[in-house]
């Protein structure tokens, strides 16, 4: 009986660790496919961060376990905004969407503030400054800790 219990425990641990490793590889693969082009903002009564269907929504389905890997790319010029939006969707039970609409302009650039991140939109692409992304990454690291 002891051998059976011991064997079962070893198999269970191996299965769960293999599943976790495979899930991490899947999330890494999906993160490699996302970009800020996958992010958009809905401005109807609230200012809502959204992601396009595809790798970004697949990461949302993985859920909170994807948080550390998303935090790793929050300072990426190409992925930082969409990673923030994915994290907001995953953790949406932690805050309410902002009342519409905290928008400023600087020349031809619109500046949005979505859950602490200052996001700029120049008519073609959405991005954040290095300073804003660093501050946002620090927030998420504290949140996750």
Chimera marker file (.cmm) of the C-alpha trace (Angstrom):
<marker_set name="trace">
<marker id="1" x="0.000" y="0.000" z="0.000" r="1" g="1" b="0" radius="0.5"/>
<marker id="2" x="2.854" y="2.388" z="0.851" r="1" g="1" b="0" radius="0.5"/>
<marker id="3" x="4.451" y="1.699" z="-2.530" r="1" g="1" b="0" radius="0.5"/>
<marker id="4" x="1.162" y="2.437" z="-4.284" r="1" g="1" b="0" radius="0.5"/>
<marker id="5" x="0.750" y="5.750" z="-2.437" r="1" g="1" b="0" radius="0.5"/>
<marker id="6" x="4.376" y="6.661" z="-3.098" r="1" g="1" b="0" radius="0.5"/>
<marker id="7" x="4.059" y="5.756" z="-6.798" r="1" g="1" b="0" radius="0.5"/>
<marker id="8" x="0.817" y="7.687" z="-7.097" r="1" g="1" b="0" radius="0.5"/>
<marker id="9" x="2.412" y="10.752" z="-5.476" r="1" g="1" b="0" radius="0.5"/>
<marker id="10" x="5.401" y="10.611" z="-7.844" r="1" g="1" b="0" radius="0.5"/>
<marker id="11" x="3.142" y="10.262" z="-10.893" r="1" g="1" b="0" radius="0.5"/>
<marker id="12" x="0.901" y="13.118" z="-9.704" r="1" g="1" b="0" radius="0.5"/>
<marker id="13" x="3.856" y="15.432" z="-9.065" r="1" g="1" b="0" radius="0.5"/>
<marker id="14" x="5.393" y="14.572" z="-12.437" r="1" g="1" b="0" radius="0.5"/>
<marker id="15" x="2.075" y="15.130" z="-14.225" r="1" g="1" b="0" radius="0.5"/>
<marker id="16" x="1.441" y="18.505" z="-12.588" r="1" g="1" b="0" radius="0.5"/>
<marker id="17" x="5.000" y="19.729" z="-13.120" r="1" g="1" b="0" radius="0.5"/>
<marker id="18" x="4.924" y="18.621" z="-16.762" r="1" g="1" b="0" radius="0.5"/>
<marker id="19" x="1.586" y="20.388" z="-17.238" r="1" g="1" b="0" radius="0.5"/>
<marker id="20" x="2.967" y="23.571" z="-15.657" r="1" g="1" b="0" radius="0.5"/>
<marker id="21" x="6.090" y="23.444" z="-17.827" r="1" g="1" b="0" radius="0.5"/>
<marker id="22" x="4.029" y="22.851" z="-20.977" r="1" g="1" b="0" radius="0.5"/>
<marker id="23" x="1.697" y="25.701" z="-20.069" r="1" g="1" b="0" radius="0.5"/>
<marker id="24" x="4.666" y="28.047" z="-19.544" r="1" g="1" b="0" radius="0.5"/>
<marker id="25" x="6.030" y="27.080" z="-22.982" r="1" g="1" b="0" radius="0.5"/>
<marker id="26" x="2.595" y="27.708" z="-24.498" r="1" g="1" b="0" radius="0.5"/>
<marker id="27" x="2.374" y="31.159" z="-22.878" r="1" g="1" b="0" radius="0.5"/>
<marker id="28" x="5.926" y="31.997" z="-24.021" r="1" g="1" b="0" radius="0.5"/>
<marker id="29" x="4.982" y="30.980" z="-27.565" r="1" g="1" b="0" radius="0.5"/>
<marker id="30" x="1.803" y="33.088" z="-27.483" r="1" g="1" b="0" radius="0.5"/>
<marker id="31" x="3.653" y="36.100" z="-26.049" r="1" g="1" b="0" radius="0.5"/>
<marker id="32" x="6.151" y="35.885" z="-28.904" r="1" g="1" b="0" radius="0.5"/>
<marker id="33" x="3.219" y="36.401" z="-31.308" r="1" g="1" b="0" radius="0.5"/>
<marker id="34" x="1.580" y="39.451" z="-29.695" r="1" g="1" b="0" radius="0.5"/>
<marker id="35" x="2.251" y="43.102" z="-30.440" r="1" g="1" b="0" radius="0.5"/>
<marker id="36" x="0.740" y="46.447" z="-29.525" r="1" g="1" b="0" radius="0.5"/>
<marker id="37" x="-1.230" y="46.203" z="-32.793" r="1" g="1" b="0" radius="0.5"/>
<marker id="38" x="-3.391" y="43.668" z="-30.933" r="1" g="1" b="0" radius="0.5"/>
<marker id="39" x="-4.545" y="46.329" z="-28.450" r="1" g="1" b="0" radius="0.5"/>
<marker id="40" x="-7.373" y="48.815" z="-28.838" r="1" g="1" b="0" radius="0.5"/>
<marker id="41" x="-9.509" y="51.065" z="-26.664" r="1" g="1" b="0" radius="0.5"/>
<marker id="42" x="-13.316" y="51.216" z="-26.545" r="1" g="1" b="0" radius="0.5"/>
<marker id="43" x="-14.726" y="54.610" z="-25.579" r="1" g="1" b="0" radius="0.5"/>
<marker id="44" x="-18.395" y="54.027" z="-24.738" r="1" g="1" b="0" radius="0.5"/>
<marker id="45" x="-19.418" y="55.227" z="-21.261" r="1" g="1" b="0" radius="0.5"/>
<marker id="46" x="-16.157" y="53.741" z="-19.971" r="1" g="1" b="0" radius="0.5"/>
<marker id="47" x="-12.602" y="53.667" z="-21.277" r="1" g="1" b="0" radius="0.5"/>
<marker id="48" x="-12.093" y="49.956" z="-21.895" r="1" g="1" b="0" radius="0.5"/>
<marker id="49" x="-8.800" y="48.273" z="-22.740" r="1" g="1" b="0" radius="0.5"/>
<marker id="50" x="-9.381" y="45.478" z="-25.267" r="1" g="1" b="0" radius="0.5"/>
<marker id="51" x="-7.337" y="42.929" z="-27.224" r="1" g="1" b="0" radius="0.5"/>
<marker id="52" x="-8.001" y="41.434" z="-30.644" r="1" g="1" b="0" radius="0.5"/>
<marker id="53" x="-8.918" y="37.770" z="-31.006" r="1" g="1" b="0" radius="0.5"/>
<marker id="54" x="-5.813" y="35.640" z="-31.417" r="1" g="1" b="0" radius="0.5"/>
<marker id="55" x="-2.737" y="35.006" z="-29.276" r="1" g="1" b="0" radius="0.5"/>
<marker id="56" x="-3.711" y="37.780" z="-26.834" r="1" g="1" b="0" radius="0.5"/>
<marker id="57" x="-7.116" y="36.240" z="-26.090" r="1" g="1" b="0" radius="0.5"/>
<marker id="58" x="-5.500" y="32.806" z="-25.766" r="1" g="1" b="0" radius="0.5"/>
<marker id="59" x="-3.220" y="34.232" z="-23.060" r="1" g="1" b="0" radius="0.5"/>
<marker id="60" x="-6.286" y="35.673" z="-21.292" r="1" g="1" b="0" radius="0.5"/>
<marker id="61" x="-7.760" y="32.144" z="-21.270" r="1" g="1" b="0" radius="0.5"/>
<marker id="62" x="-4.630" y="30.816" z="-19.538" r="1" g="1" b="0" radius="0.5"/>
<marker id="63" x="-5.430" y="33.258" z="-16.757" r="1" g="1" b="0" radius="0.5"/>
<marker id="64" x="-3.501" y="34.511" z="-13.777" r="1" g="1" b="0" radius="0.5"/>
<marker id="65" x="-0.728" y="31.929" z="-14.195" r="1" g="1" b="0" radius="0.5"/>
<marker id="66" x="0.467" y="33.926" z="-17.245" r="1" g="1" b="0" radius="0.5"/>
<marker id="67" x="1.102" y="37.016" z="-15.093" r="1" g="1" b="0" radius="0.5"/>
<marker id="68" x="4.878" y="36.582" z="-14.531" r="1" g="1" b="0" radius="0.5"/>
<marker id="69" x="5.578" y="36.103" z="-18.232" r="1" g="1" b="0" radius="0.5"/>
<marker id="70" x="3.464" y="39.134" z="-19.137" r="1" g="1" b="0" radius="0.5"/>
<marker id="71" x="5.238" y="41.239" z="-16.514" r="1" g="1" b="0" radius="0.5"/>
<marker id="72" x="8.529" y="40.306" z="-18.210" r="1" g="1" b="0" radius="0.5"/>
<marker id="73" x="7.471" y="42.073" z="-21.441" r="1" g="1" b="0" radius="0.5"/>
<marker id="74" x="5.800" y="45.157" z="-19.929" r="1" g="1" b="0" radius="0.5"/>
<marker id="75" x="8.855" y="47.271" z="-20.789" r="1" g="1" b="0" radius="0.5"/>
<marker id="76" x="8.932" y="46.096" z="-24.421" r="1" g="1" b="0" radius="0.5"/>
<marker id="77" x="8.188" y="48.845" z="-26.951" r="1" g="1" b="0" radius="0.5"/>
<marker id="78" x="6.392" y="46.306" z="-29.143" r="1" g="1" b="0" radius="0.5"/>
<marker id="79" x="4.465" y="44.363" z="-26.473" r="1" g="1" b="0" radius="0.5"/>
<marker id="80" x="4.191" y="46.565" z="-23.368" r="1" g="1" b="0" radius="0.5"/>
<marker id="81" x="0.762" y="48.071" z="-24.058" r="1" g="1" b="0" radius="0.5"/>
<marker id="82" x="-0.898" y="44.837" z="-25.137" r="1" g="1" b="0" radius="0.5"/>
<marker id="83" x="0.670" y="42.975" z="-22.174" r="1" g="1" b="0" radius="0.5"/>
<marker id="84" x="-0.854" y="45.629" z="-19.870" r="1" g="1" b="0" radius="0.5"/>
<marker id="85" x="-4.254" y="45.194" z="-21.544" r="1" g="1" b="0" radius="0.5"/>
<marker id="86" x="-4.042" y="41.389" z="-21.210" r="1" g="1" b="0" radius="0.5"/>
<marker id="87" x="-3.172" y="41.722" z="-17.523" r="1" g="1" b="0" radius="0.5"/>
<marker id="88" x="-6.117" y="44.087" z="-17.034" r="1" g="1" b="0" radius="0.5"/>
<marker id="89" x="-8.436" y="41.514" z="-18.599" r="1" g="1" b="0" radius="0.5"/>
<marker id="90" x="-6.995" y="38.643" z="-16.561" r="1" g="1" b="0" radius="0.5"/>
<marker id="91" x="-7.257" y="40.597" z="-13.303" r="1" g="1" b="0" radius="0.5"/>
<marker id="92" x="-10.485" y="42.498" z="-14.126" r="1" g="1" b="0" radius="0.5"/>
<marker id="93" x="-12.029" y="41.372" z="-10.840" r="1" g="1" b="0" radius="0.5"/>
<marker id="94" x="-9.541" y="43.681" z="-9.059" r="1" g="1" b="0" radius="0.5"/>
<marker id="95" x="-10.748" y="47.041" z="-10.455" r="1" g="1" b="0" radius="0.5"/>
<marker id="96" x="-13.498" y="48.787" z="-12.390" r="1" g="1" b="0" radius="0.5"/>
<marker id="97" x="-13.166" y="50.258" z="-15.844" r="1" g="1" b="0" radius="0.5"/>
<marker id="98" x="-12.541" y="53.977" z="-15.806" r="1" g="1" b="0" radius="0.5"/>
<marker id="99" x="-15.357" y="56.376" z="-16.539" r="1" g="1" b="0" radius="0.5"/>
<marker id="100" x="-14.948" y="57.742" z="-20.026" r="1" g="1" b="0" radius="0.5"/>
<marker id="101" x="-12.688" y="59.553" z="-20.919" r="1" g="1" b="0" radius="0.5"/>
<marker id="102" x="-9.384" y="60.882" z="-19.603" r="1" g="1" b="0" radius="0.5"/>
<marker id="103" x="-7.817" y="61.934" z="-22.917" r="1" g="1" b="0" radius="0.5"/>
<marker id="104" x="-5.290" y="64.675" z="-23.617" r="1" g="1" b="0" radius="0.5"/>
<marker id="105" x="-3.584" y="65.682" z="-26.808" r="1" g="1" b="0" radius="0.5"/>
<marker id="106" x="-0.049" y="66.724" z="-27.635" r="1" g="1" b="0" radius="0.5"/>
<marker id="107" x="0.139" y="67.818" z="-31.249" r="1" g="1" b="0" radius="0.5"/>
<marker id="108" x="-1.261" y="64.937" z="-33.293" r="1" g="1" b="0" radius="0.5"/>
<marker id="109" x="-0.880" y="62.436" z="-30.453" r="1" g="1" b="0" radius="0.5"/>
<marker id="110" x="-3.759" y="61.412" z="-28.191" r="1" g="1" b="0" radius="0.5"/>
<marker id="111" x="-2.749" y="60.474" z="-24.637" r="1" g="1" b="0" radius="0.5"/>
<marker id="112" x="-4.901" y="58.030" z="-22.665" r="1" g="1" b="0" radius="0.5"/>
<marker id="113" x="-4.502" y="56.935" z="-19.052" r="1" g="1" b="0" radius="0.5"/>
<marker id="114" x="-5.686" y="53.372" z="-18.545" r="1" g="1" b="0" radius="0.5"/>
<marker id="115" x="-5.252" y="51.878" z="-15.085" r="1" g="1" b="0" radius="0.5"/>
<marker id="116" x="-2.056" y="53.769" z="-14.413" r="1" g="1" b="0" radius="0.5"/>
<marker id="117" x="-0.381" y="53.467" z="-17.820" r="1" g="1" b="0" radius="0.5"/>
<marker id="118" x="-0.035" y="56.556" z="-19.998" r="1" g="1" b="0" radius="0.5"/>
<marker id="119" x="-0.688" y="55.340" z="-23.544" r="1" g="1" b="0" radius="0.5"/>
<marker id="120" x="-0.078" y="57.386" z="-26.669" r="1" g="1" b="0" radius="0.5"/>
<marker id="121" x="-1.825" y="56.974" z="-30.000" r="1" g="1" b="0" radius="0.5"/>
<marker id="122" x="-0.524" y="58.760" z="-33.076" r="1" g="1" b="0" radius="0.5"/>
<marker id="123" x="-3.251" y="57.659" z="-35.487" r="1" g="1" b="0" radius="0.5"/>
<marker id="124" x="-1.335" y="54.555" z="-36.541" r="1" g="1" b="0" radius="0.5"/>
<marker id="125" x="0.126" y="52.903" z="-33.475" r="1" g="1" b="0" radius="0.5"/>
<marker id="126" x="-0.387" y="52.680" z="-29.746" r="1" g="1" b="0" radius="0.5"/>
<marker id="127" x="2.686" y="52.952" z="-27.520" r="1" g="1" b="0" radius="0.5"/>
<marker id="128" x="3.986" y="54.140" z="-24.167" r="1" g="1" b="0" radius="0.5"/>
<marker id="129" x="7.154" y="55.987" z="-23.243" r="1" g="1" b="0" radius="0.5"/>
<marker id="130" x="10.039" y="54.096" z="-21.650" r="1" g="1" b="0" radius="0.5"/>
<marker id="131" x="9.426" y="55.947" z="-18.373" r="1" g="1" b="0" radius="0.5"/>
<marker id="132" x="5.710" y="55.070" z="-18.375" r="1" g="1" b="0" radius="0.5"/>
<marker id="133" x="6.424" y="51.411" z="-19.165" r="1" g="1" b="0" radius="0.5"/>
<marker id="134" x="9.049" y="51.148" z="-16.419" r="1" g="1" b="0" radius="0.5"/>
<marker id="135" x="6.647" y="52.649" z="-13.860" r="1" g="1" b="0" radius="0.5"/>
<marker id="136" x="3.876" y="50.312" z="-15.032" r="1" g="1" b="0" radius="0.5"/>
<marker id="137" x="6.143" y="47.258" z="-14.796" r="1" g="1" b="0" radius="0.5"/>
<marker id="138" x="7.079" y="48.227" z="-11.235" r="1" g="1" b="0" radius="0.5"/>
<marker id="139" x="3.366" y="48.469" z="-10.368" r="1" g="1" b="0" radius="0.5"/>
<marker id="140" x="2.616" y="45.003" z="-11.748" r="1" g="1" b="0" radius="0.5"/>
<marker id="141" x="5.666" y="43.492" z="-10.025" r="1" g="1" b="0" radius="0.5"/>
<marker id="142" x="4.418" y="44.834" z="-6.668" r="1" g="1" b="0" radius="0.5"/>
<marker id="143" x="0.877" y="43.708" z="-7.461" r="1" g="1" b="0" radius="0.5"/>
<marker id="144" x="2.061" y="40.163" z="-8.232" r="1" g="1" b="0" radius="0.5"/>
<marker id="145" x="4.430" y="39.921" z="-5.235" r="1" g="1" b="0" radius="0.5"/>
<link id1="1" id2="2" r="1" g="1" b="0" radius="0.2"/>
<link id1="2" id2="3" r="1" g="1" b="0" radius="0.2"/>
<link id1="3" id2="4" r="1" g="1" b="0" radius="0.2"/>
<link id1="4" id2="5" r="1" g="1" b="0" radius="0.2"/>
<link id1="5" id2="6" r="1" g="1" b="0" radius="0.2"/>
<link id1="6" id2="7" r="1" g="1" b="0" radius="0.2"/>
<link id1="7" id2="8" r="1" g="1" b="0" radius="0.2"/>
<link id1="8" id2="9" r="1" g="1" b="0" radius="0.2"/>
<link id1="9" id2="10" r="1" g="1" b="0" radius="0.2"/>
<link id1="10" id2="11" r="1" g="1" b="0" radius="0.2"/>
<link id1="11" id2="12" r="1" g="1" b="0" radius="0.2"/>
<link id1="12" id2="13" r="1" g="1" b="0" radius="0.2"/>
<link id1="13" id2="14" r="1" g="1" b="0" radius="0.2"/>
<link id1="14" id2="15" r="1" g="1" b="0" radius="0.2"/>
<link id1="15" id2="16" r="1" g="1" b="0" radius="0.2"/>
<link id1="16" id2="17" r="1" g="1" b="0" radius="0.2"/>
<link id1="17" id2="18" r="1" g="1" b="0" radius="0.2"/>
<link id1="18" id2="19" r="1" g="1" b="0" radius="0.2"/>
<link id1="19" id2="20" r="1" g="1" b="0" radius="0.2"/>
<link id1="20" id2="21" r="1" g="1" b="0" radius="0.2"/>
<link id1="21" id2="22" r="1" g="1" b="0" radius="0.2"/>
<link id1="22" id2="23" r="1" g="1" b="0" radius="0.2"/>
<link id1="23" id2="24" r="1" g="1" b="0" radius="0.2"/>
<link id1="24" id2="25" r="1" g="1" b="0" radius="0.2"/>
<link id1="25" id2="26" r="1" g="1" b="0" radius="0.2"/>
<link id1="26" id2="27" r="1" g="1" b="0" radius="0.2"/>
<link id1="27" id2="28" r="1" g="1" b="0" radius="0.2"/>
<link id1="28" id2="29" r="1" g="1" b="0" radius="0.2"/>
<link id1="29" id2="30" r="1" g="1" b="0" radius="0.2"/>
<link id1="30" id2="31" r="1" g="1" b="0" radius="0.2"/>
<link id1="31" id2="32" r="1" g="1" b="0" radius="0.2"/>
<link id1="32" id2="33" r="1" g="1" b="0" radius="0.2"/>
<link id1="33" id2="34" r="1" g="1" b="0" radius="0.2"/>
<link id1="34" id2="35" r="1" g="1" b="0" radius="0.2"/>
<link id1="35" id2="36" r="1" g="1" b="0" radius="0.2"/>
<link id1="36" id2="37" r="1" g="1" b="0" radius="0.2"/>
<link id1="37" id2="38" r="1" g="1" b="0" radius="0.2"/>
<link id1="38" id2="39" r="1" g="1" b="0" radius="0.2"/>
<link id1="39" id2="40" r="1" g="1" b="0" radius="0.2"/>
<link id1="40" id2="41" r="1" g="1" b="0" radius="0.2"/>
<link id1="41" id2="42" r="1" g="1" b="0" radius="0.2"/>
<link id1="42" id2="43" r="1" g="1" b="0" radius="0.2"/>
<link id1="43" id2="44" r="1" g="1" b="0" radius="0.2"/>
<link id1="44" id2="45" r="1" g="1" b="0" radius="0.2"/>
<link id1="45" id2="46" r="1" g="1" b="0" radius="0.2"/>
<link id1="46" id2="47" r="1" g="1" b="0" radius="0.2"/>
<link id1="47" id2="48" r="1" g="1" b="0" radius="0.2"/>
<link id1="48" id2="49" r="1" g="1" b="0" radius="0.2"/>
<link id1="49" id2="50" r="1" g="1" b="0" radius="0.2"/>
<link id1="50" id2="51" r="1" g="1" b="0" radius="0.2"/>
<link id1="51" id2="52" r="1" g="1" b="0" radius="0.2"/>
<link id1="52" id2="53" r="1" g="1" b="0" radius="0.2"/>
<link id1="53" id2="54" r="1" g="1" b="0" radius="0.2"/>
<link id1="54" id2="55" r="1" g="1" b="0" radius="0.2"/>
<link id1="55" id2="56" r="1" g="1" b="0" radius="0.2"/>
<link id1="56" id2="57" r="1" g="1" b="0" radius="0.2"/>
<link id1="57" id2="58" r="1" g="1" b="0" radius="0.2"/>
<link id1="58" id2="59" r="1" g="1" b="0" radius="0.2"/>
<link id1="59" id2="60" r="1" g="1" b="0" radius="0.2"/>
<link id1="60" id2="61" r="1" g="1" b="0" radius="0.2"/>
<link id1="61" id2="62" r="1" g="1" b="0" radius="0.2"/>
<link id1="62" id2="63" r="1" g="1" b="0" radius="0.2"/>
<link id1="63" id2="64" r="1" g="1" b="0" radius="0.2"/>
<link id1="64" id2="65" r="1" g="1" b="0" radius="0.2"/>
<link id1="65" id2="66" r="1" g="1" b="0" radius="0.2"/>
<link id1="66" id2="67" r="1" g="1" b="0" radius="0.2"/>
<link id1="67" id2="68" r="1" g="1" b="0" radius="0.2"/>
<link id1="68" id2="69" r="1" g="1" b="0" radius="0.2"/>
<link id1="69" id2="70" r="1" g="1" b="0" radius="0.2"/>
<link id1="70" id2="71" r="1" g="1" b="0" radius="0.2"/>
<link id1="71" id2="72" r="1" g="1" b="0" radius="0.2"/>
<link id1="72" id2="73" r="1" g="1" b="0" radius="0.2"/>
<link id1="73" id2="74" r="1" g="1" b="0" radius="0.2"/>
<link id1="74" id2="75" r="1" g="1" b="0" radius="0.2"/>
<link id1="75" id2="76" r="1" g="1" b="0" radius="0.2"/>
<link id1="76" id2="77" r="1" g="1" b="0" radius="0.2"/>
<link id1="77" id2="78" r="1" g="1" b="0" radius="0.2"/>
<link id1="78" id2="79" r="1" g="1" b="0" radius="0.2"/>
<link id1="79" id2="80" r="1" g="1" b="0" radius="0.2"/>
<link id1="80" id2="81" r="1" g="1" b="0" radius="0.2"/>
<link id1="81" id2="82" r="1" g="1" b="0" radius="0.2"/>
<link id1="82" id2="83" r="1" g="1" b="0" radius="0.2"/>
<link id1="83" id2="84" r="1" g="1" b="0" radius="0.2"/>
<link id1="84" id2="85" r="1" g="1" b="0" radius="0.2"/>
<link id1="85" id2="86" r="1" g="1" b="0" radius="0.2"/>
<link id1="86" id2="87" r="1" g="1" b="0" radius="0.2"/>
<link id1="87" id2="88" r="1" g="1" b="0" radius="0.2"/>
<link id1="88" id2="89" r="1" g="1" b="0" radius="0.2"/>
<link id1="89" id2="90" r="1" g="1" b="0" radius="0.2"/>
<link id1="90" id2="91" r="1" g="1" b="0" radius="0.2"/>
<link id1="91" id2="92" r="1" g="1" b="0" radius="0.2"/>
<link id1="92" id2="93" r="1" g="1" b="0" radius="0.2"/>
<link id1="93" id2="94" r="1" g="1" b="0" radius="0.2"/>
<link id1="94" id2="95" r="1" g="1" b="0" radius="0.2"/>
<link id1="95" id2="96" r="1" g="1" b="0" radius="0.2"/>
<link id1="96" id2="97" r="1" g="1" b="0" radius="0.2"/>
<link id1="97" id2="98" r="1" g="1" b="0" radius="0.2"/>
<link id1="98" id2="99" r="1" g="1" b="0" radius="0.2"/>
<link id1="99" id2="100" r="1" g="1" b="0" radius="0.2"/>
<link id1="100" id2="101" r="1" g="1" b="0" radius="0.2"/>
<link id1="101" id2="102" r="1" g="1" b="0" radius="0.2"/>
<link id1="102" id2="103" r="1" g="1" b="0" radius="0.2"/>
<link id1="103" id2="104" r="1" g="1" b="0" radius="0.2"/>
<link id1="104" id2="105" r="1" g="1" b="0" radius="0.2"/>
<link id1="105" id2="106" r="1" g="1" b="0" radius="0.2"/>
<link id1="106" id2="107" r="1" g="1" b="0" radius="0.2"/>
<link id1="107" id2="108" r="1" g="1" b="0" radius="0.2"/>
<link id1="108" id2="109" r="1" g="1" b="0" radius="0.2"/>
<link id1="109" id2="110" r="1" g="1" b="0" radius="0.2"/>
<link id1="110" id2="111" r="1" g="1" b="0" radius="0.2"/>
<link id1="111" id2="112" r="1" g="1" b="0" radius="0.2"/>
<link id1="112" id2="113" r="1" g="1" b="0" radius="0.2"/>
<link id1="113" id2="114" r="1" g="1" b="0" radius="0.2"/>
<link id1="114" id2="115" r="1" g="1" b="0" radius="0.2"/>
<link id1="115" id2="116" r="1" g="1" b="0" radius="0.2"/>
<link id1="116" id2="117" r="1" g="1" b="0" radius="0.2"/>
<link id1="117" id2="118" r="1" g="1" b="0" radius="0.2"/>
<link id1="118" id2="119" r="1" g="1" b="0" radius="0.2"/>
<link id1="119" id2="120" r="1" g="1" b="0" radius="0.2"/>
<link id1="120" id2="121" r="1" g="1" b="0" radius="0.2"/>
<link id1="121" id2="122" r="1" g="1" b="0" radius="0.2"/>
<link id1="122" id2="123" r="1" g="1" b="0" radius="0.2"/>
<link id1="123" id2="124" r="1" g="1" b="0" radius="0.2"/>
<link id1="124" id2="125" r="1" g="1" b="0" radius="0.2"/>
<link id1="125" id2="126" r="1" g="1" b="0" radius="0.2"/>
<link id1="126" id2="127" r="1" g="1" b="0" radius="0.2"/>
<link id1="127" id2="128" r="1" g="1" b="0" radius="0.2"/>
<link id1="128" id2="129" r="1" g="1" b="0" radius="0.2"/>
<link id1="129" id2="130" r="1" g="1" b="0" radius="0.2"/>
<link id1="130" id2="131" r="1" g="1" b="0" radius="0.2"/>
<link id1="131" id2="132" r="1" g="1" b="0" radius="0.2"/>
<link id1="132" id2="133" r="1" g="1" b="0" radius="0.2"/>
<link id1="133" id2="134" r="1" g="1" b="0" radius="0.2"/>
<link id1="134" id2="135" r="1" g="1" b="0" radius="0.2"/>
<link id1="135" id2="136" r="1" g="1" b="0" radius="0.2"/>
<link id1="136" id2="137" r="1" g="1" b="0" radius="0.2"/>
<link id1="137" id2="138" r="1" g="1" b="0" radius="0.2"/>
<link id1="138" id2="139" r="1" g="1" b="0" radius="0.2"/>
<link id1="139" id2="140" r="1" g="1" b="0" radius="0.2"/>
<link id1="140" id2="141" r="1" g="1" b="0" radius="0.2"/>
<link id1="141" id2="142" r="1" g="1" b="0" radius="0.2"/>
<link id1="142" id2="143" r="1" g="1" b="0" radius="0.2"/>
<link id1="143" id2="144" r="1" g="1" b="0" radius="0.2"/>
<link id1="144" id2="145" r="1" g="1" b="0" radius="0.2"/>
</marker_set>
